[in-house]
Amino acid sequence: MKQSITYYITLFIIKLKGVKKNFSKDPIDYKKIRKEDIHHSKGAFFKQNQVRNFDISNTRITEVKKDKVSNNLLIFIHGGAFISGPTKLHWDTIQEISKQIEYTIWMCDYPKAPEHTISEISKNIDSVYDNALEHYQPSQITLIGDSVGGTLIACLMQRLVKKNSELPRKIILVSPVMDATMSNPEIDIIDPIDPMLSKAGVLSAKKMCVGDHDLKNEMISPLYGSFEKFPPTVLYLAQHDITYPDQLLTVDKLQKAKITLEVVEGENMPHIWPFLPVMKEAKIALKDIIHRLNN
């Protein structure tokens, strides 16, 4: 498949910003990466729509909805290697989604490592979902997350299944990080061509987050857990992404568990490509996500 000119422009911008360089450091410089964080919605779109902020546990929720009453909730759990986020690309994605669907959206700005461990982060995600169930039926709730946001959603589903709790209508995982150990030998093959992430930095971030647990703990590495009884799942994978090999193993596990599964694979795409700005391939992928939310 021939890539668009905007694909190459995007890769150039990523290189210019030093994203790969930042994720090649061990220990990872989380304070530097956090300089891209935006914790409050900004811009005309958010001023023109109904936006309110409230806290669930230690997670700041930014609720975005239009004037029209919606019976559907989209819980948006952003990525950022557990150490940072949300960023402008997350807010821009929420804006674009909100323009085209009749959903209430919750942006979940959860606690970050190294100040907080995966145990506390997971408890926060549980609390957010429990709170959602107080206001919506499970069939009205969809969750979407990119990178470790996808990790947190997958881990949440495993906990809900174990507790025999009510599951959401659907989950959408964009480049989820499924194994915090980064031990898959295929990762070393992709690392040189991944324009955004590097094994050293990602692994460093996971070690900052794991606390007293092992990196293979299901709380941070859903690949080692069960995928039985998962809700309908959509996976967006990127071939030039070091998290791709573990996502393929996840696809295999989901298929063996006979889960309703749709896989969208981005040929030569980088990590979280549907959320990247400018790129034609990203716009097509995000349009596809919105189509799935509307149907």
C-alpha positions in Angstrom: 0.0 0.0 0.0 1.3 3.4 -1.0 1.3 5.9 1.9 0.1 9.5 1.5 2.3 12.5 1.5 0.8 13.5 4.9 2.1 10.2 6.2 5.7 11.2 5.5 5.0 14.7 6.8 3.7 13.2 10.1 6.8 11.0 10.4 9.0 14.0 9.9 7.2 16.0 12.6 7.4 13.1 15.0 11.2 12.9 14.4 11.6 16.7 14.7 9.8 16.7 18.1 12.2 14.0 19.3 9.4 11.6 20.4 11.5 8.5 19.7 14.5 10.0 21.5 12.4 10.7 24.6 11.3 7.1 24.6 14.8 5.7 24.2 16.0 6.9 27.7 16.2 4.7 30.7 15.1 6.0 33.1 12.6 7.8 31.0 12.4 11.5 31.6 8.7 11.7 32.5 8.9 15.3 33.6 10.0 16.3 30.1 7.3 14.2 28.4 4.7 15.8 30.7 5.3 19.2 29.2 2.9 18.2 26.4 0.1 17.5 28.9 -3.1 19.4 28.8 -5.4 18.8 31.7 -8.3 21.1 30.8 -10.3 21.3 27.6 -9.5 24.4 25.6 -10.8 26.1 22.5 -14.1 27.3 21.0 -15.7 23.9 20.5 -15.6 23.1 24.2 -16.8 26.6 25.1 -19.8 26.1 22.8 -20.8 22.8 24.2 -21.8 21.6 27.6 -18.6 20.8 29.5 -18.3 20.1 33.2 -15.6 18.7 35.4 -15.9 16.5 38.4 -13.8 14.0 40.3 -14.3 10.2 40.8 -11.8 9.0 43.3 -8.5 10.7 42.2 -9.5 10.9 38.5 -10.6 14.2 37.0 -13.5 13.6 34.6 -14.2 16.2 31.8 -17.7 15.5 30.6 -18.5 16.8 27.1 -22.0 16.7 25.6 -24.1 18.6 23.2 -27.4 20.3 24.0 -29.3 17.3 22.8 -29.8 14.7 25.5 -27.8 11.5 24.9 -28.5 8.1 26.4 -25.0 6.8 25.4 -21.8 7.3 27.2 -18.3 7.0 25.8 -15.6 6.6 28.4 -12.3 7.9 26.9 -9.1 6.6 28.7 -6.1 8.3 27.3 -2.6 6.8 26.8 0.8 8.2 27.9 2.8 5.3 29.1 1.2 5.7 32.6 3.4 8.7 33.2 1.7 11.5 31.2 -1.3 12.8 29.4 -3.8 13.7 28.2 -2.3 15.7 25.3 -3.6 17.9 22.6 -4.1 14.9 20.3 -6.5 13.4 22.8 -8.6 16.6 23.2 -8.6 17.0 19.4 -9.8 13.4 19.0 -12.6 13.9 21.5 -13.6 17.1 19.7 -13.8 15.3 16.4 -15.8 12.4 17.8 -18.2 14.6 19.7 -19.0 16.6 16.6 -20.2 13.4 14.8 -21.9 11.2 17.5 -24.7 11.7 19.9 -22.8 10.6 23.0 -21.8 12.0 26.3 -18.1 11.7 26.6 -16.0 11.3 29.8 -12.3 12.1 29.4 -10.6 10.3 32.3 -7.5 12.0 33.6 -6.4 9.3 36.0 -3.4 9.4 38.4 0.0 8.9 36.9 3.3 7.1 37.7 5.7 7.3 39.3 3.8 9.2 42.0 1.0 6.5 41.8 1.3 2.8 41.0 -0.8 0.6 38.9 -2.8 -0.6 41.9 -4.1 3.0 42.6 -4.6 3.7 38.9 -6.7 0.5 38.5 -8.8 1.3 41.5 -9.5 4.7 39.9 -10.6 3.1 36.6 -12.8 0.7 38.5 -14.4 3.6 40.3 -15.1 5.5 37.1 -16.8 2.5 35.6 -18.8 1.8 38.7 -20.0 5.4 38.7 -21.0 5.2 35.0 -23.2 2.2 35.9 -25.0 4.4 38.4 -26.2 6.7 35.5 -26.2 4.4 32.4 -27.2 0.9 31.5 -24.2 -1.3 30.5 -25.7 -1.5 26.9 -25.3 2.3 26.8 -21.6 2.4 27.7 -18.6 2.1 25.3 -15.0 2.5 26.3 -12.2 3.6 24.0 -8.5 3.9 24.9 -5.2 4.4 23.2 -1.9 2.8 24.2 -2.0 2.2 28.0 -5.5 3.6 27.9 -6.3 0.4 26.0 -4.2 -1.6 28.6 -6.4 -0.2 31.4 -9.6 -1.0 29.5 -8.5 -4.6 28.8 -7.5 -5.1 32.5 -10.8 -3.6 33.6 -12.7 -6.1 31.5 -10.8 -9.0 33.0 -11.6 -7.8 36.5 -15.3 -7.3 35.6 -15.5 -10.8 34.2 -13.9 -12.3 37.3 -16.4 -10.5 39.5 -19.3 -11.4 37.2 -20.1 -7.7 36.8 -22.0 -6.1 34.0 -20.0 -5.4 30.9 -20.1 -2.5 28.5 -21.7 -2.7 25.0 -18.3 -2.5 23.3 -14.6 -1.7 23.8 -12.3 0.0 21.2 -8.6 -0.4 21.8 -6.1 1.7 19.8 -2.6 0.3 19.9 -3.0 -1.2 23.4 0.1 -2.2 25.3 -0.7 -5.8 26.3 2.6 -6.9 27.9 4.6 -4.7 30.2 7.6 -7.0 30.2 8.4 -6.1 26.5 10.0 -9.5 26.3 8.6 -10.6 23.0 11.7 -11.1 20.7 9.7 -9.6 17.8 9.8 -6.2 19.5 13.6 -6.0 18.9 13.0 -6.4 15.2 10.4 -3.6 15.0 12.2 -1.2 17.4 14.5 0.2 14.7 11.6 1.1 12.4 9.2 2.3 15.1 9.2 6.1 14.7 7.7 6.9 18.1 8.5 4.3 20.8 11.5 2.4 21.9 11.7 -0.6 24.2 14.0 1.0 26.7 11.8 4.0 27.5 8.5 2.0 27.5 9.9 -0.6 29.8 11.3 2.1 32.1 7.8 3.7 32.3 6.2 0.3 33.2 8.8 -0.3 36.0 7.9 3.2 37.4 4.2 2.1 37.5 4.2 -1.5 38.5 5.0 -0.9 42.2 5.3 -4.1 44.3 3.8 -6.2 41.5 5.6 -8.3 38.9 5.5 -6.9 35.3 3.5 -10.0 34.3 0.7 -9.2 36.7 -2.6 -9.0 34.9 -3.2 -5.6 36.4 -0.6 -4.1 34.0 -0.1 -6.9 31.5 -3.5 -8.1 30.3 -1.9 -10.6 27.9 -1.3 -12.9 30.8 -5.0 -12.8 31.8 -8.1 -14.4 30.4 -10.1 -13.0 27.5 -13.1 -15.2 28.1 -16.5 -13.4 28.1 -15.0 -10.1 26.8 -17.6 -7.7 25.3 -17.5 -7.1 21.5 -14.0 -5.7 20.9 -12.4 -3.6 18.1 -8.6 -3.5 17.8 -6.7 -0.9 15.8 -3.1 -2.2 15.3 -0.1 -0.6 13.7 2.6 -2.6 12.0 5.5 -0.1 12.7 4.8 -0.2 16.5 6.8 -2.1 19.1 3.5 -3.0 20.8 2.3 -4.8 17.6 3.7 -8.3 18.3 1.9 -8.6 21.6 -1.3 -7.3 20.1 -1.2 -10.2 17.5 -0.9 -12.6 20.5 -4.0 -10.9 22.0 -5.9 -11.3 18.7 -5.2 -15.0 18.9 -6.4 -15.2 22.5 -9.6 -13.3 21.7 -10.3 -15.5 18.7 -9.8 -18.7 20.8 -12.2 -17.3 23.4 -14.7 -16.8 20.5 -15.1 -13.1 21.3 -16.9 -10.8 18.7 -13.8 -9.2 17.3 -12.9 -6.7 14.6 -9.3 -6.0 13.8 -8.2 -2.9 11.8 -4.5 -3.2 10.9 -2.6 -0.1 9.8 0.0 -1.1 7.2 3.3 0.6 8.0 1.5 2.8 10.5 3.0 4.1 13.8 1.7 3.8 17.3 -1.9 5.2 17.9 -2.1 6.3 14.3 -5.9 6.9 14.2 -5.4 9.8 16.7 -2.5 11.5 14.9 -3.1 14.9 13.3 -2.6 15.8 9.6 -2.2 12.3 8.3 -4.7 11.2 5.7 -4.6 7.6 7.0 -5.4 8.8 10.5 -8.4 10.7 9.3 -9.7 7.6 7.6 -9.2 5.5 10.7 -10.8 8.0 13.0 -13.8 8.2 10.6 -14.0 4.4 10.9 -14.0 4.6 14.7 -16.8 7.2 14.6 -18.8 5.0 12.1 -18.5 2.1 14.6 -19.7 4.3 17.4 -22.7 5.4 15.4 -23.6 1.8 14.5 
